[in-house]
Amino acid sequence: MRKTILVLSLVLVILALTPLAISRAFVEPTIYETIYVKPGDTVWQIAAKYMTDKDDVREVVFEIRRINKLDNNAKVYPGQALKVPVKS
């Protein structure tokens, strides 16, 4: 019984840590560049400009929204300063 509980506990710990291990944010530090929104810009377009071939644009959008404390609509305005993640 004890062995079963121990094994289940280890499996749960491994499952809990797996998303952190595969997350790029966990593996490499992020550097941010401040940009200014131009008329017609959207967060999606901005994210697409700053992503690499290894990135998923949805993750970059999420990171921009998170770091700039934007809501789910992620509405931005011309002249607004945004921090965007850049790869070193």
C-alpha atoms as a printed R data frame, in Angstrom:
   type eleno elety resid chain resno      x      y       z
1  ATOM     1    CA   MET     A     1  0.000  0.000   0.000
2  ATOM     2    CA   ARG     A     2  2.787  2.418   0.924
3  ATOM     3    CA   LYS     A     3  4.669  1.608  -2.248
4  ATOM     4    CA   THR     A     4  1.571  2.343  -4.337
5  ATOM     5    CA   ILE     A     5  1.059  5.705  -2.659
6  ATOM     6    CA   LEU     A     6  4.711  6.583  -3.174
7  ATOM     7    CA   VAL     A     7  4.575  5.662  -6.874
8  ATOM     8    CA   LEU     A     8  1.347  7.631  -7.399
9  ATOM     9    CA   SER     A     9  2.848 10.637  -5.617
10 ATOM    10    CA   LEU     A    10  5.923 10.548  -7.853
11 ATOM    11    CA   VAL     A    11  3.765 10.286 -10.974
12 ATOM    12    CA   LEU     A    12  1.713 13.302  -9.860
13 ATOM    13    CA   VAL     A    13  4.861 15.340  -9.204
14 ATOM    14    CA   ILE     A    14  6.250 14.466 -12.633
15 ATOM    15    CA   LEU     A    15  2.968 15.393 -14.319
16 ATOM    16    CA   ALA     A    16  2.851 18.689 -12.434
17 ATOM    17    CA   LEU     A    17  6.400 19.633 -13.458
18 ATOM    18    CA   THR     A    18  6.213 18.580 -17.120
19 ATOM    19    CA   PRO     A    19  4.557 21.809 -18.397
20 ATOM    20    CA   LEU     A    20  7.276 23.847 -16.681
21 ATOM    21    CA   ALA     A    21 10.004 21.740 -18.225
22 ATOM    22    CA   ILE     A    22  8.710 22.203 -21.766
23 ATOM    23    CA   SER     A    23  7.907 25.886 -21.353
24 ATOM    24    CA   ARG     A    24 10.381 28.168 -23.132
25 ATOM    25    CA   ALA     A    25  9.895 30.775 -20.412
26 ATOM    26    CA   PHE     A    26 11.258 28.274 -17.894
27 ATOM    27    CA   VAL     A    27 14.255 27.353 -20.045
28 ATOM    28    CA   GLU     A    28 15.487 30.736 -21.246
29 ATOM    29    CA   PRO     A    29 15.254 34.214 -19.758
30 ATOM    30    CA   THR     A    30 13.093 36.678 -21.627
31 ATOM    31    CA   ILE     A    31 14.248 40.125 -22.688
32 ATOM    32    CA   TYR     A    32 11.648 42.751 -23.514
33 ATOM    33    CA   GLU     A    33 11.766 45.601 -25.992
34 ATOM    34    CA   THR     A    34  9.450 48.588 -25.673
35 ATOM    35    CA   ILE     A    35  7.578 49.369 -28.883
36 ATOM    36    CA   TYR     A    36  4.940 51.950 -29.671
37 ATOM    37    CA   VAL     A    37  1.678 50.895 -31.274
38 ATOM    38    CA   LYS     A    38  1.053 52.320 -34.752
39 ATOM    39    CA   PRO     A    39 -2.404 53.056 -36.169
40 ATOM    40    CA   GLY     A    40 -4.047 49.793 -37.255
41 ATOM    41    CA   ASP     A    41 -1.731 47.560 -35.199
42 ATOM    42    CA   THR     A    42 -3.152 44.608 -33.290
43 ATOM    43    CA   VAL     A    43 -1.457 42.493 -30.659
44 ATOM    44    CA   TRP     A    44 -1.560 39.555 -33.091
45 ATOM    45    CA   GLN     A    45  0.278 41.557 -35.797
46 ATOM    46    CA   ILE     A    46  2.841 42.800 -33.293
47 ATOM    47    CA   ALA     A    47  3.404 39.259 -31.986
48 ATOM    48    CA   ALA     A    48  3.866 37.981 -35.547
49 ATOM    49    CA   LYS     A    49  6.618 40.566 -36.137
50 ATOM    50    CA   TYR     A    50  8.557 39.545 -33.023
51 ATOM    51    CA   MET     A    51  8.224 35.760 -33.138
52 ATOM    52    CA   THR     A    52 10.831 33.312 -34.365
53 ATOM    53    CA   ASP     A    53 10.342 30.155 -36.424
54 ATOM    54    CA   LYS     A    54 10.235 28.179 -33.172
55 ATOM    55    CA   ASP     A    55  7.464 30.312 -31.644
56 ATOM    56    CA   ASP     A    56  3.728 29.853 -31.722
57 ATOM    57    CA   VAL     A    57  2.130 33.247 -32.362
58 ATOM    58    CA   ARG     A    58 -0.559 32.436 -29.771
59 ATOM    59    CA   GLU     A    59  2.087 32.065 -27.065
60 ATOM    60    CA   VAL     A    60  3.706 35.376 -28.050
61 ATOM    61    CA   VAL     A    61  0.285 37.089 -27.968
62 ATOM    62    CA   PHE     A    62 -0.326 35.592 -24.524
63 ATOM    63    CA   GLU     A    63  3.052 36.820 -23.278
64 ATOM    64    CA   ILE     A    64  2.464 40.348 -24.626
65 ATOM    65    CA   ARG     A    65 -0.972 40.405 -23.001
66 ATOM    66    CA   ARG     A    66  0.431 39.070 -19.712
67 ATOM    67    CA   ILE     A    67  3.417 41.405 -19.411
68 ATOM    68    CA   ASN     A    68  1.372 44.478 -20.385
69 ATOM    69    CA   LYS     A    69 -1.635 43.482 -18.252
70 ATOM    70    CA   LEU     A    70 -4.016 43.556 -21.221
71 ATOM    71    CA   ASP     A    71 -7.445 41.957 -20.916
72 ATOM    72    CA   ASN     A    72 -8.757 39.197 -23.184
73 ATOM    73    CA   ASN     A    73 -9.720 41.719 -25.869
74 ATOM    74    CA   ALA     A    74 -6.101 42.961 -25.929
75 ATOM    75    CA   LYS     A    75 -7.198 46.246 -27.478
76 ATOM    76    CA   VAL     A    76 -4.263 48.590 -28.106
77 ATOM    77    CA   TYR     A    77 -4.147 52.227 -29.153
78 ATOM    78    CA   PRO     A    78 -1.799 54.232 -31.396
79 ATOM    79    CA   GLY     A    79  1.080 55.633 -29.372
80 ATOM    80    CA   GLN     A    80  0.631 53.088 -26.574
81 ATOM    81    CA   ALA     A    81  3.915 51.660 -25.273
82 ATOM    82    CA   LEU     A    82  4.075 47.865 -25.111
83 ATOM    83    CA   LYS     A    83  6.773 45.528 -23.932
84 ATOM    84    CA   VAL     A    84  7.311 42.654 -26.354
85 ATOM    85    CA   PRO     A    85  9.518 39.600 -25.822
86 ATOM    86    CA   VAL     A    86 12.609 39.415 -28.018
87 ATOM    87    CA   LYS     A    87 15.070 36.586 -28.362
88 ATOM    88    CA   SER     A    88 18.678 37.338 -27.519
